[in-house]
Amino acid sequence: MSQEKFWVLFSKKVAAEASNDEIFELEKLIQEHPEWQLAVQNLGDLWHHQPQPVDSLEAEDAYILHLNRINELKIPFGDYKNETPVYSLRHYKKWYWAAAVLLIVCAGLITLLQLNKGEKNNTPVSYVNEVSTRPGSKSKIQLPDGSMVWLNAGSKLTYTKDFGKKNREVVLTGEAFFDVTKNPEKPFLIQTNSINIKVLGTAFNVKAYPEDKQTETSLIRGNIEVTIKNRPNDKIFLSPSEKLVVENIVAIENNKKIKVQNSTSRPTIKENFSIAPLVPKLSINKLKYSPVDSTVAETQWINNRLVFRDESFTELAIRLERWYDVTIEINDAALEEARLNGIFQSETIVQALEALKISVPFSYDQKGNNITIYR
C-alpha cells in the first residue's frame, strides 16, 4: 500500500494539487524508502515533458491502456476487473491529468517491481540507481555514504542499490566532481571507459566522455590510485594539485580516427583496419591555479563557468555542444585547429560565438540548435 500511496502523492505534487499535509507525507515516505529518490528526480523531468491528451476521449483511452499494462504487471493499483480503482478518476480534476499521471506511475512502478523482484529472489540487481544529465544541464547528488557528486552536462552515474553496505563502487560516463566521505574500510571505486580510480576520502574531478580524445583526472586534495584498463598491472598514485591525462585508444581506417572502446581483450579488427598500439599514452601535470581567485580551470564548471585554455576549436566545439545543448559543425580545416582561450559564464550561445569571433574571425549560420561555422 505504501508504494501505491507514494505514487498518488507524487502525482499530485507534480501536478501542483498536493496539500501541505500530503507533501509532508510524501517526504516522509521518501525518507523511509531512499531507493525511490532517484526515480522521483527522473520522473519529475518526465512529467514536464509528457504530452497531454487533447480531449477526454483520448485521455480515457490512455487511462484504460495503462490500467491494462498495470494489471498485466500485477501492480497493486486497484481492482481493474471490477472497474473500481482504489483512487477513482472522480478524485482528479481533469481526465488528461489522470492519464498523464498514469504514464508516470507505470514507469515508476516498473522500476520498483524490478527492485522488489531482486530482493525477493535474493539475486543481485546491477546498477539499479542511475543519475544522468542532459546536454545543457548539471546535477548535484548525495550518495548514501554522504559523498557528494556534481555531474556535468551529458553525464551518467550508476551504482548498486546496496551502495555503501558492502562496497562503494560507481560507474561514470562523462564528467563529475567527487567529494568522497572518508572510509578506510570501504574504498570508493570509480569505473570509467579508460581508467579505474580508487580513493579513501578525497576531492577530485574526472572527465571521461567516451567521444573525447583524452580521459582526465584532476586531484584537489587527498590521494588517489589510478589503474589504466589496458595496463592493469601499473598503478599510478596522484598527489594534490596533480592531473593525469590518458589518451583514449583510436583505430585508424583510411587515415580517419575512429573511437575504439577500451577493454582487457584485444578488439576484433577488420582486414582494412590498422590499429594504434594498445598502450595508451599518459602524462602527469601540475594543476594551474588562477592568480586572481586560486581556482583551477578543470573544476570551474561546478560554478557554472566554462573555462578553456589553449584548446583547439574542435575540442571547444564539443564542450560548447554539451554546455548549450547544440550541435556544431566546423566546415574549415584551419578553423578546426585554431587555439582559443577564454571564460564563459552567463553568455548565451550566440554571445559566446560572437566573443570567439574576436579571436578567430569566422561566420556561422544557426538553424534551431544546429550551428554551422565557416570562413
C-alpha positions in Angstrom: 0.0 0.0 0.0 2.9 2.4 0.7 4.0 2.2 -3.0 0.5 2.9 -4.2 0.1 5.8 -1.8 3.6 7.1 -2.7 2.8 7.4 -6.4 -0.5 9.0 -5.9 1.0 11.7 -3.7 3.9 12.1 -6.1 1.5 12.5 -9.0 -0.5 15.2 -7.1 2.7 17.0 -6.2 4.0 17.3 -9.8 0.5 18.4 -10.9 0.5 21.1 -8.1 -2.6 19.6 -6.5 -1.0 18.3 -3.3 -1.8 19.9 0.1 0.9 20.8 2.6 0.0 17.7 4.6 0.2 15.5 1.5 3.7 16.9 0.7 4.8 16.2 4.2 3.5 12.7 4.0 5.3 12.2 0.6 8.6 13.4 2.0 8.3 11.0 5.0 7.7 8.1 2.6 10.9 9.1 0.6 12.9 9.2 3.8 11.6 5.7 4.7 12.5 4.4 1.2 15.6 6.3 0.0 15.9 4.0 -3.0 12.9 5.8 -4.5 14.6 9.2 -4.5 16.4 8.9 -7.9 13.2 7.7 -9.6 11.5 10.8 -8.3 14.1 13.0 -9.8 13.9 11.4 -13.2 10.1 11.1 -13.3 9.8 14.8 -12.3 11.5 15.6 -15.5 9.3 13.2 -17.4 6.2 14.9 -16.2 7.2 18.3 -17.6 8.0 16.8 -21.0 5.0 14.5 -21.2 2.5 15.4 -24.0 -1.1 15.7 -22.6 -4.2 14.3 -24.3 -6.1 16.8 -26.3 -9.6 15.7 -25.2 -11.4 13.5 -22.7 -11.8 10.5 -25.2 -8.1 10.4 -25.9 -7.4 10.7 -22.2 -9.8 7.8 -21.4 -8.1 5.6 -24.0 -4.7 6.4 -22.4 -6.1 5.7 -19.0 -7.6 2.3 -20.0 -4.4 1.4 -21.8 -2.2 2.0 -18.8 -4.7 0.2 -16.4 -4.3 -2.8 -18.7 -0.5 -2.5 -18.5 -0.6 -2.2 -14.8 -2.9 -5.2 -14.5 -0.6 -7.3 -16.7 2.3 -6.5 -14.4 0.2 -7.4 -11.3 0.9 -3.9 -9.8 -1.5 -3.1 -6.9 -3.4 -0.1 -8.2 -7.0 -1.2 -7.6 -9.4 -3.8 -8.9 -9.4 -3.2 -12.6 -11.6 -6.2 -13.3 -14.3 -4.8 -11.2 -13.6 -1.3 -12.6 -13.1 0.1 -9.1 -9.6 1.6 -8.9 -8.5 2.5 -5.4 -8.3 6.1 -6.4 -11.2 6.9 -8.7 -10.8 9.2 -11.6 -13.5 11.4 -9.9 -10.8 12.3 -7.4 -8.8 14.1 -10.2 -9.8 17.4 -11.6 -9.1 16.6 -15.3 -9.1 13.5 -17.4 -5.9 14.4 -19.2 -4.2 14.9 -15.9 -5.2 11.4 -14.8 -3.8 9.8 -18.0 -0.5 11.7 -17.7 -0.2 10.6 -14.1 -0.6 7.0 -15.1 2.2 7.3 -17.6 4.5 8.4 -14.7 3.0 5.8 -12.3 3.5 3.0 -14.7 7.1 3.8 -15.4 7.9 4.3 -11.7 6.2 1.1 -10.6 8.0 -1.0 -13.2 11.3 0.3 -11.6 10.1 -0.6 -8.1 8.9 -4.0 -9.2 12.4 -4.8 -10.6 13.9 -3.7 -7.3 11.5 -5.8 -5.3 12.0 -8.8 -7.6 15.7 -8.8 -6.9 15.1 -8.6 -3.2 12.6 -11.5 -3.1 14.7 -13.8 -5.2 18.0 -12.8 -3.4 19.5 -12.1 -6.8 21.9 -9.2 -7.4 20.5 -6.2 -9.3 23.3 -4.4 -11.1 23.4 -0.6 -11.1 19.7 -0.1 -10.5 20.3 3.5 -9.4 21.2 5.8 -12.3 21.5 9.6 -12.4 22.0 11.3 -15.7 22.2 14.9 -17.0 21.1 16.1 -20.4 23.3 18.4 -22.5 22.9 22.0 -21.2 22.2 20.8 -17.6 24.1 19.8 -14.4 23.1 18.0 -11.3 24.3 17.6 -7.7 23.5 14.4 -5.7 24.4 12.9 -2.3 25.3 9.2 -2.3 24.1 7.0 0.6 27.5 7.2 2.3 27.4 11.0 2.4 29.7 11.6 -0.6 28.8 14.4 -2.8 28.9 14.2 -6.6 28.4 17.0 -9.2 27.5 15.8 -12.7 28.4 17.9 -15.7 26.2 18.1 -18.8 25.7 14.8 -20.8 27.0 12.6 -18.0 25.7 9.5 -16.2 26.5 7.9 -12.8 25.3 4.4 -11.9 25.7 2.4 -8.7 24.1 -0.6 -7.0 21.1 -0.3 -4.7 23.2 -1.6 -1.7 25.9 1.0 -2.3 27.8 1.7 1.0 26.8 -1.6 2.7 29.4 -4.0 1.2 31.3 -1.7 -1.1 31.3 1.8 -2.6 31.5 1.4 -6.4 30.2 3.6 -9.1 30.4 3.7 -12.9 30.9 7.1 -14.6 30.3 8.2 -18.2 31.0 11.8 -18.8 32.4 14.3 -16.2 31.9 14.5 -12.4 33.5 16.2 -9.4 33.6 13.9 -6.3 33.9 14.9 -2.7 34.2 11.5 -1.1 33.4 10.8 2.5 36.4 9.0 4.1 36.0 5.3 5.0 39.3 3.3 5.1 37.3 0.0 5.4 35.4 0.6 2.2 37.4 2.3 -0.6 35.5 4.3 -3.1 35.9 2.9 -6.6 35.1 4.6 -9.9 35.0 2.8 -13.2 35.2 4.7 -16.5 35.7 3.7 -20.1 39.5 4.0 -19.9 40.6 4.0 -16.2 39.6 2.8 -12.7 40.1 5.0 -9.7 40.4 4.0 -6.1 40.1 6.5 -3.2 39.5 6.5 0.5 38.4 10.1 1.1 39.3 13.0 -1.2 38.1 15.6 -3.7 38.8 15.3 -7.4 37.4 15.8 -10.9 37.1 13.1 -13.5 36.4 13.8 -17.2 35.7 10.6 -19.1 33.5 11.3 -22.1 33.9 8.3 -24.4 34.0 10.5 -27.5 36.8 12.7 -26.2 40.5 12.2 -27.1 41.5 12.1 -23.5 40.4 10.9 -20.1 41.5 13.3 -17.3 41.7 13.0 -13.5 42.4 16.2 -11.5 43.2 15.8 -7.8 42.3 18.7 -5.5 43.1 17.1 -2.1 43.9 13.7 -0.7 45.4 10.9 -2.7 44.0 8.6 -5.4 45.1 5.4 -7.1 44.5 5.1 -10.8 44.6 1.9 -12.9 44.6 2.1 -16.7 42.4 -0.7 -18.2 44.9 -1.5 -20.9 47.8 -1.6 -18.3 46.2 -3.4 -15.3 49.5 -4.1 -13.6 50.5 -0.5 -13.5 49.2 1.7 -10.7 49.5 5.5 -10.7 49.3 7.5 -7.5 48.4 11.1 -7.7 49.1 13.8 -5.1 47.2 17.0 -4.5 47.3 19.5 -7.4 48.2 16.8 -10.0 46.4 15.9 -13.2 46.6 12.6 -15.0 45.8 12.7 -18.7 45.3 9.4 -20.6 45.0 9.2 -24.3 41.9 7.2 -25.4 42.8 4.5 -27.9 41.8 5.0 -31.5 41.7 2.9 -34.6 42.8 4.2 -38.0 40.8 3.5 -41.2 41.8 5.3 -44.3 43.6 7.9 -42.2 40.4 8.7 -40.3 40.4 8.3 -36.5 37.6 6.1 -35.1 36.9 5.6 -31.4 37.6 2.1 -30.1 36.2 1.2 -26.7 38.9 0.1 -24.3 38.8 -3.5 -23.0 41.1 -6.0 -21.4 41.0 -8.1 -24.6 42.2 -7.1 -28.0 39.3 -6.0 -30.2 38.5 -7.7 -33.5 39.9 -5.7 -36.4 38.8 -5.9 -39.9 41.4 -6.5 -42.6 41.3 -2.9 -43.9 42.0 -1.5 -40.4 45.3 -0.6 -38.9 45.3 -0.2 -35.2 47.2 2.1 -32.9 49.3 0.4 -30.2 47.0 -0.8 -27.4 49.1 1.0 -24.8 47.6 4.5 -24.2 49.9 7.4 -23.7 49.7 9.2 -20.4 51.1 12.2 -18.7 51.0 13.7 -15.2 50.9 17.5 -15.0 50.6 20.1 -12.2 47.3 21.9 -12.0 47.5 25.6 -12.8 45.8 27.8 -10.2 44.4 31.2 -11.2 46.4 34.1 -9.5 43.1 36.0 -9.1 41.0 33.6 -7.1 43.1 30.4 -6.7 40.7 28.3 -8.8 41.6 25.7 -11.4 40.0 25.5 -14.8 39.2 21.8 -14.5 36.7 22.3 -11.7 35.1 25.7 -12.7 32.2 24.1 -14.4 30.8 23.4 -11.0 30.5 27.2 -10.6 28.8 27.4 -14.0 32.0 28.8 -15.6 33.2 27.2 -18.9 37.0 27.8 -18.8 39.1 26.9 -21.8 42.9 27.3 -22.2 44.8 26.7 -25.4 42.1 24.4 -26.8 41.5 23.7 -30.4 38.3 25.0 -31.9 37.3 21.3 -32.5 37.8 20.5 -28.8 36.0 23.6 -27.7 33.1 22.9 -30.0 32.4 19.6 -28.3 32.3 21.3 -24.9 30.0 24.1 -26.3 27.7 21.4 -27.6 27.3 19.9 -24.1 27.2 23.3 -22.4 24.5 24.8 -24.6 22.7 21.7 -25.9 23.5 22.5 -29.5 25.2 20.7 -32.5 28.2 22.5 -34.0 29.8 21.7 -37.4 33.0 23.4 -38.4 33.5 23.5 -42.2 37.1 24.7 -42.3 40.3 22.7 -41.5 42.2 25.8 -40.4 39.4 26.9 -38.0 39.3 23.3 -36.5 42.9 23.7 -35.4 42.7 27.3 -34.2 43.8 27.7 -30.5 41.4 29.5 -28.1 41.4 30.8 -24.6 38.5 32.3 -22.6 35.8 32.0 -20.0 32.0 31.8 -20.5 29.6 32.1 -17.6 26.2 33.7 -18.3 26.6 34.2 -22.1 24.2 32.7 -24.5 25.5 30.5 -27.4 25.2 33.5 -29.7 27.1 35.7 -27.3 29.8 33.0 -26.9 30.2 32.7 -30.7 30.4 36.5 -31.2 33.1 36.6 -28.5 35.1 33.8 -30.2 34.9 35.7 -33.5 37.1 38.4 -31.9 40.0 36.0 -31.6 39.4 33.9 -34.7 37.3 35.6 -37.5 34.6 33.3 -38.8 31.0 33.3 -39.9 28.2 31.0 -38.8 24.6 30.0 -39.5 22.2 28.9 -36.9 19.0 26.9 -37.5 17.4 26.0 -34.2 20.0 24.0 -32.2 22.2 23.3 -35.3 25.2 25.7 -35.9 27.5 25.6 -38.9 30.8 27.5 -38.7 32.7 28.5 -41.8 35.1 31.2 -43.1 
